[in-house]
């Protein structure tokens, strides 16, 4: 991404630094993200979109140039590799969870993916990592029902575009509205449960909406696996949104989703990083999310 762009490599550095400082890094099992098989990407994206991105982005690796796909979505020399590894992480995590190698997984990847539609990149997003992983679970592993949960501050319009009308997938989300991409207040299909919330809503209000709307719908659907679009830009310190969540709210949401997964999906969850642009808040929120996913009550003494 361009210098000064909020979607920067420092986001992953901030997460890593918080995991080190908190002691979580010493107890989590970490794997390097593989490059994705583009055939898996084609489960969620049009072949023309994949080919167009490849022809545009691959040459940047050798030219050293940057390229703007739109006013928000910037690409540089490492972008093609990064988007292939981000999608590859989501697919590999799905394989590992379904194989029983791990109970759940978090993919600390960038750029994010939930604005990428079936045939277009937008909003910092190129490939839709969660949609690719969910379709991989359905097409390759034979699952019949999967749920996608999106708690980014922005509506996951790309994910909605890809899965709308697919009865095998239930998508539940909340997001600030109005806010980019100015969509989602009217769901486009029956398999979507969108909860637009006004600016300055706090964690107590969001928790009530989740208990009242998300959880009954998820339980009725009984997903065999959960995929999380884990955006942490609904945090009250984030510069790109105006919601009021804090780390404890992300831990609470994660615990609720784990309970759903335990009831219906053998605990199977794959979570993929989406937004989160205040570096300190991002690191702390991811740590809270991972501590619950890993079911960790006590940690080694933090590094001073």
ABEGO torsion letter per residue (X at the ends): XBBGBABBAAAAAAAAAAAAAAGAAAABBBBBBBBBBAAAAAAABBAAAAAAAAAAAAAAAAAGBBBBABAABBBBAAAAAAAAAAAAAAAAAAAAAAAGABABBBBBBOBBAAABBAABBBGGBABBAAAAAAAAAAAAAGBABBBBBBABABBBAAAAAAABGBAABBBBBBBBOBBOAGBGABBABAABBBBBBBBGBBAAAAAAAAAAAAAAAAAAAGBABBBBBBBAAABAABAABABABBAAAAAAAAAAAAAAAAAAAGGBBBBBBBBEABAAAAAAAAAAAAAAAAGBABBBBBBX
